[in-house]
Amino acid sequence: MTPRSMAHKLEGTVLEILRIAQSIGCTVDDIHPHDLVGKIKGGELKIPVE
């Protein structure tokens, strides 16, 4: 992971972290990170701006 995220929004930072979790084989609350990325990109899961 880079020392500082280049994302302009919190959603971008969350997606970066989920991709890293996927690459090392982690799950988030027993959900595969790829599934969460799909839900975020599809609008099913919202990341608050604040």
N, C-alpha and C positions, 0 to 999 in steps of 0.2 A: 504494500500500500504506500502511496506517496505521502510525504509528510503533511501535505496540505491538499485538500480536495480542490479540483479545478471546476467543480460543479457550481452553477449559479443559483440553484435552488436546493432545498433540503432533500427533495425527492431524488435528485441526481446523486447526492451523497449516499443516501440509503441504497440506491441501486448499485453504486460502487461497492459498498460493504457486502451486499447480498451476492454479488458476483465473486467476490473474494471468498465468502463462505462456501459458495458452490464449488469453487476450484479446489478447496481443501477438504471437501466432503462433509461439511457441517450441515445441521438442520436448524431451523428456527421454530421453536415450539412444535417439534416433530413434523414440520412442513419443509419440503425441499425448497431451497432458495429460488430455483428456477420457476416453481409454481407461484411464489410471491412476486417475482419480477413480472410474470405474465399478468397477474391480478392488478399490479400497479399500472402497468402500461395499458391494460384494458379498461382502466377506470373503476374496476370493482373494489379496489382498495385505495383509499385516499391517504396521502401524506399531508398533514397540516402544514401551512406556510409558517405559522408561528409556533 
